Amino acid sequence: MIPYGRQHITEDDIRAVIETLQSDYLTQGPKVREFEEAFAKYIGCSYAVAVANGTAALHLCTMALQVKEGQKVITTPITFAASANCVRYCGGDVVFTDIDPETYLLDYDEVKKLVSASPKGTYSGIIPVDFAGRPVDLEKFRDLANEYGMWIIEDACHAPGGYFTDSNSKNQLCGNGKFADLAIFSFHPVKHIACGEGGMITTNDENLYKQLNRLRSHGITKGDDPYLNSAEWASCETNVDTYPGWYMEMQQLGYNYRLTDMQSALGISQLQRAETGLVRRKEIAKKYAETFAGKDFILGQSGFLPNHAYHLYVIEVKNRLALYHELKKNGIFAQIHYIPTHLMPYYRQFGWKEGDLPHAETYYSRCISLPMYPTLTDEQQDFVIQKILSFYHG
C-alpha cells in the first residue's frame, strides 16, 4: 500500500516517548515548554503555545482575538473545514472568497475587492491558508488588513519550513509572526512533524501569548497575571498581601486544550529531523513536476517551488474519478484536497451555492493529491508515476 501521506517513527522517537513515560510528568510538565521553545526557535517567532490539535489552535486564536456573534471573517474554501469552523465556534460569520487558480491560495485581489466594497469595520479578520505547503504572501495581506482594521490568523498547518520573499527580498518563514497576528500548525500523523495529534500557535504578541496560555487550560491563571481576588480572601487570613502557593484563578471561560508531555517528547524528536524531511519532500515534488510538465492530461499542477513546504503534491487531471480508482486498484491511495468548504451542507444553510466560487469548484472537480512523504522511496514514486502515465497513454 502506498498512501498519500504517512508518519515516520524512528527508534529515537520511541526512546524519547519511553523516557517521558518513565519520568515524573505525563502532562503539564517540562517537555511541553521544551517543545514550545524549540518550535519557536525553528519558526523564528517570539512565542509558541502547544495545544491538543490544529483545530484547538484555530479555536483558541479566534477566542483570543475576541471573535463575536455577527462579526465577519474571510477565508478560503479550499481548506480543511476547521479553518472556517473556528469562526463559527465563536458565533462569527464565515465569508468565503475564491482561490487563485494558479496557486490554489486565497486570491488577494478577490479579498481586496470584497473589503473595499464595504465600509471599514465590515470584516474583522482574514484566515489565509498555506495550502499544500505553498506560502501565502502575507505582506500584501498585512497591508490590506492594516488599511481596513483587520487581524490575520495564518493557517500554516501544511507549511512548517516554507517561506515567502517579502518586498525587501528577505525570506519570511511561515508562522514567524512578522505579518500575521497569530499562526497555527498541526502535528497530525501525515504532517511534517507528527505527535499523533497536536498543534502549535505562534505569535510575537506577548498579550495574545498570555491569553492563549490561559484559554488552553480552562481560562485559569496561576501567578502569570495579576489575580482579581484579594490575597486575604485567597489565603483565608487577614493582613496578608501574598498569595498562598496553592492559589489559582479561573478568570475567563477556557477549554482543556493542552498537549501532553508524551506528545511533546515525540514532537521534539521529530523536529530534530524536520529539515531532512523537507529536503526529501522537495526531491519528490521536483520529480513529479518534471515528469508531468507538458503532459496532455495535466490541467494544472503544483510545479516545483524551492520555498514550498510540500505537505501535498497536487495535480489537476482529466478523468479524475477513473484515475483515482485505477490507482486504488494498484494499491496507491491518492486523496482529494479539498471538497470546497462553502458547499458542505452545513455552510449551504447560510446561502452558499454552486457557482459562487467558480475557481475553487473547478479545481475540486479535477484535483488529486499524489503520495508525498519523506519515506516514499524512489521505486514507489516511479511506480505511482508509471501507473498514471499508463492510465492515460497505455
C-alpha positions in Angstrom: 0.0 0.0 0.0 1.2 3.5 -0.9 -0.9 6.1 0.9 -0.9 9.8 0.1 0.9 10.5 3.4 2.2 8.7 6.4 4.1 9.2 9.6 7.8 8.2 10.1 8.5 7.0 13.6 12.2 6.2 14.4 13.9 4.4 17.3 14.9 7.9 18.6 11.2 8.9 18.6 10.2 5.8 20.6 13.1 6.3 23.1 12.0 9.9 23.7 8.4 8.8 24.4 9.6 6.0 26.7 11.8 8.3 28.7 8.9 10.6 29.3 6.6 7.7 30.3 9.3 6.8 32.9 9.6 10.4 34.2 7.5 12.2 36.8 5.3 14.0 34.3 2.9 12.7 31.6 1.2 16.1 31.1 1.7 19.7 32.2 5.4 19.0 32.7 8.7 20.4 31.3 8.6 18.7 27.9 5.7 20.9 26.8 7.7 24.1 27.4 10.8 22.5 25.8 8.8 21.7 22.7 7.4 25.2 22.6 10.8 26.8 22.9 12.3 24.5 20.2 9.5 25.1 17.8 9.5 28.9 18.3 13.3 28.9 17.5 12.7 26.8 14.4 10.0 29.1 13.1 11.7 32.3 14.2 8.9 33.7 16.4 8.9 35.0 19.9 6.3 32.7 21.5 4.7 29.3 20.9 1.8 27.7 22.6 1.4 23.9 22.3 -2.2 22.7 22.2 -4.2 19.5 21.7 -4.6 19.7 17.9 -4.7 22.2 15.0 -8.5 22.7 15.4 -8.0 23.6 19.0 -5.3 26.1 17.9 -7.7 27.8 15.5 -10.4 27.9 18.1 -8.1 29.5 20.7 -6.9 32.0 18.1 -10.5 33.2 17.4 -11.2 33.4 21.1 -8.0 35.4 21.8 -9.0 37.8 19.0 -12.4 38.1 20.5 -14.5 37.0 17.5 -18.1 37.5 18.4 -21.6 36.8 17.0 -22.2 38.7 13.8 -18.5 39.5 13.0 -17.4 38.6 9.5 -14.2 36.7 8.8 -12.8 35.9 5.4 -11.2 32.6 4.5 -10.6 30.2 1.5 -13.0 27.4 0.5 -10.1 25.1 -0.3 -9.1 24.0 3.1 -10.0 21.6 5.8 -13.3 22.7 7.4 -11.6 23.7 10.7 -10.2 26.8 9.1 -13.7 28.1 8.8 -15.4 26.3 11.7 -13.2 28.2 14.3 -15.1 31.3 13.4 -18.5 29.6 13.9 -17.4 28.3 17.3 -17.3 31.9 18.4 -20.6 32.8 16.7 -18.9 34.7 13.8 -19.9 34.6 10.1 -17.6 33.0 7.6 -17.2 34.7 4.2 -15.5 32.6 1.6 -13.5 34.2 -1.2 -12.3 32.4 -4.3 -8.9 30.9 -4.9 -6.2 32.0 -7.4 -6.4 29.1 -9.9 -2.6 29.3 -10.5 -1.6 29.0 -6.8 -4.7 27.4 -5.2 -4.3 30.0 -2.4 -6.8 32.6 -1.2 -6.9 35.2 -4.0 -5.6 38.5 -2.7 -7.3 40.5 -5.5 -10.7 39.0 -4.7 -10.3 39.7 -1.0 -9.3 43.3 -1.7 -12.3 43.7 -4.0 -14.6 42.4 -1.3 -13.4 44.5 1.6 -13.0 47.7 -0.4 -16.7 47.4 -1.5 -17.9 47.8 2.1 -17.3 50.3 4.9 -14.3 49.8 7.2 -15.2 47.5 10.1 -17.4 45.3 8.0 -14.9 42.5 8.1 -13.0 41.7 11.3 -10.3 39.3 10.1 -8.7 37.1 7.4 -7.6 33.5 7.7 -5.3 32.7 4.8 -4.2 29.1 4.4 -0.7 28.0 3.2 -2.5 25.3 1.2 -0.4 22.1 0.4 2.6 23.9 1.8 2.7 26.9 -0.6 3.2 30.1 1.4 0.7 32.9 1.2 2.3 36.4 0.5 1.3 37.7 4.0 3.0 41.0 3.5 0.3 42.0 0.9 -2.5 40.7 3.2 -1.0 42.6 6.2 -1.1 45.9 4.3 -4.7 45.3 3.4 -5.6 44.2 6.9 -4.0 47.3 8.4 -5.9 49.6 6.0 -9.2 48.0 6.9 -8.6 47.3 10.6 -8.5 43.5 10.4 -6.4 40.8 12.1 -4.8 37.8 10.4 -4.6 34.2 11.5 -2.2 32.3 9.3 -3.2 28.6 8.9 0.3 27.2 8.3 -0.6 23.6 9.1 0.8 22.4 5.8 3.8 24.7 5.7 6.4 24.4 8.5 9.7 25.3 6.8 8.0 27.1 3.9 8.7 30.8 3.2 7.8 33.7 1.0 10.0 36.5 -0.1 9.0 40.0 1.1 9.3 43.4 -0.6 12.8 43.8 0.9 14.0 40.4 -0.7 14.0 38.7 2.7 12.7 35.2 3.2 9.9 35.1 5.7 9.2 31.7 7.3 5.6 30.6 7.6 4.3 31.4 11.1 7.1 33.7 12.2 4.7 36.3 13.4 6.1 39.2 11.3 2.8 39.7 9.4 0.1 37.6 11.0 -1.2 38.3 14.5 -1.3 34.5 15.1 -0.3 31.4 13.2 -1.2 27.8 13.7 0.4 24.4 13.0 -0.8 20.8 13.2 1.0 17.7 14.3 -1.4 15.1 12.8 0.5 11.9 11.7 0.6 12.9 8.0 2.1 16.4 8.7 5.8 17.3 8.7 6.0 16.8 12.4 3.9 14.1 13.9 2.7 13.9 17.5 -0.2 11.6 16.9 -2.4 14.6 17.5 -1.3 18.1 18.5 -1.0 21.7 17.4 1.0 24.9 18.0 0.1 28.6 17.9 2.9 31.0 17.2 2.9 34.8 17.7 5.1 37.8 18.5 2.4 39.4 20.6 3.0 39.0 24.4 -0.6 39.8 25.4 -2.0 37.3 23.0 0.5 34.7 24.2 -0.7 35.2 27.8 -4.3 34.9 26.8 -3.7 31.7 24.9 -1.9 30.1 27.8 -5.0 30.8 30.0 -7.5 29.8 27.4 -5.9 26.4 26.7 -6.2 25.5 30.3 -9.8 26.3 31.4 -9.1 30.1 31.5 -7.1 29.5 34.6 -4.1 31.6 35.6 -1.6 30.7 38.3 0.8 33.6 39.0 1.4 34.6 35.5 -1.1 37.5 35.6 -2.4 39.8 38.4 -5.1 38.0 40.4 -8.5 39.5 40.8 -9.4 38.2 44.2 -7.5 39.6 47.1 -4.6 37.8 48.8 -6.6 37.9 52.1 -9.6 36.2 50.5 -7.3 33.6 48.8 -5.5 32.7 52.0 -8.5 33.0 54.3 -6.4 35.2 56.5 -6.4 38.9 57.4 -3.4 41.3 57.0 -1.6 39.3 54.3 -0.5 40.6 50.9 0.9 37.5 49.3 -1.0 34.6 47.8 -0.6 31.0 49.0 1.2 28.6 46.8 -1.9 26.6 46.0 -3.8 29.6 44.7 -5.0 29.9 41.1 -7.9 31.7 39.4 -10.3 31.0 36.6 -10.6 34.4 35.1 -12.4 33.6 31.8 -14.1 30.6 30.2 -11.5 28.4 28.5 -11.0 24.8 27.5 -8.8 21.8 28.2 -6.8 22.1 25.0 -3.4 21.1 26.5 -0.8 18.9 24.8 0.8 16.1 26.9 4.5 15.7 27.7 4.4 12.4 25.8 3.3 14.1 22.6 5.7 16.9 23.2 8.6 14.5 23.6 7.7 12.9 20.3 7.4 16.4 18.7 10.9 17.4 20.0 12.4 14.3 18.5 10.6 14.8 15.1 11.5 18.4 15.0 15.2 17.5 15.0 14.9 16.0 11.6 12.3 18.4 10.1 14.8 19.9 7.7 15.9 16.5 6.4 12.2 15.6 5.8 11.6 18.9 4.0 14.6 18.2 1.6 13.2 14.8 0.7 9.7 16.3 0.1 11.2 18.7 -2.3 13.1 16.0 -4.1 9.8 14.1 -4.6 8.0 17.2 -5.7 10.6 18.1 -8.3 10.4 14.6 -9.8 6.6 14.8 -10.1 6.8 18.3 -11.6 9.4 17.4 -14.2 7.6 14.2 -15.2 4.2 15.7 -15.7 5.3 19.0 -17.3 3.6 19.4 -20.6 1.6 16.2 -20.5 -1.7 16.5 -22.3 -3.8 15.0 -19.4 -2.5 17.6 -16.9 -4.8 20.5 -16.5 -2.7 22.1 -13.7 -0.1 21.1 -11.1 1.8 22.4 -8.1 5.0 22.6 -10.2 8.2 23.0 -8.2 9.0 25.9 -6.0 12.0 25.9 -3.6 10.0 27.9 -0.9 7.2 25.4 -0.9 6.9 23.0 2.1 5.1 20.3 0.1 2.8 18.7 2.6 0.8 17.7 -0.5 1.6 17.4 -4.2 -1.5 18.2 -6.2 -2.2 17.7 -9.9 -5.4 18.6 -11.8 -6.3 15.9 -14.4 -8.8 14.8 -16.9 -11.0 11.9 -15.9 -10.0 12.3 -12.2 -12.5 9.7 -10.8 -11.3 6.9 -13.1 -7.7 7.7 -12.3 -8.5 7.6 -8.6 -10.0 4.1 -8.9 -7.2 2.9 -11.1 -4.5 4.0 -8.6 -6.5 2.4 -5.7 -6.7 -0.9 -7.6 -2.9 -0.8 -7.7 -2.5 -0.1 -4.0 -2.0 3.6 -4.4 -4.2 5.6 -2.1 -4.3 9.1 -3.5 -6.6 11.7 -1.8 -8.7 14.7 -2.7 -7.8 18.0 -1.0 -10.4 19.5 -0.6 -14.1 19.4 -1.1 -14.9 23.2 -1.2 -16.0 24.1 2.3 -18.6 26.5 1.2 -20.6 23.7 -0.4 -20.6 21.4 2.6 -24.2 21.0 3.8 -23.5 22.9 7.0 -22.4 26.0 5.1 -25.0 25.8 2.4 -27.6 26.7 5.0 -26.0 30.2 5.1 -26.8 30.7 1.4 -23.6 29.4 -0.3 -24.4 27.6 -3.5 -22.7 26.1 -6.6 -21.3 28.7 -8.9 -20.5 31.2 -6.1 -16.7 30.4 -6.2 -16.0 29.1 -9.7 -12.2 28.7 -9.4 -12.5 26.6 -6.2 -15.3 24.5 -7.7 -13.4 23.8 -11.0 -10.3 23.0 -9.0 -12.2 20.4 -6.9 -13.6 18.7 -10.0 -10.0 18.0 -11.3 -7.6 17.8 -8.3 -5.9 14.7 -6.9 -3.1 14.6 -4.3 -0.3 12.1 -5.0 1.8 10.2 -2.4 4.1 12.7 -0.7 6.0 11.8 2.5 9.8 11.6 3.3 9.9 7.8 3.4 8.4 7.4 0.0 11.1 5.5 -2.0 12.2 6.3 -5.5 10.9 2.9 -6.6 7.5 3.6 -5.0 7.3 7.1 -6.7 8.3 5.5 -10.0 5.5 3.0 -9.6 3.0 5.8 -9.0 4.2 7.8 -12.0 4.2 4.7 -14.2 0.6 3.9 -13.3 -0.6 7.4 -14.0 1.2 7.5 -17.4 -0.1 4.1 -18.4 -3.6 5.0 -17.4 -3.6 7.9 -19.9 -1.3 6.6 -22.6 -1.5 2.9 -22.3 
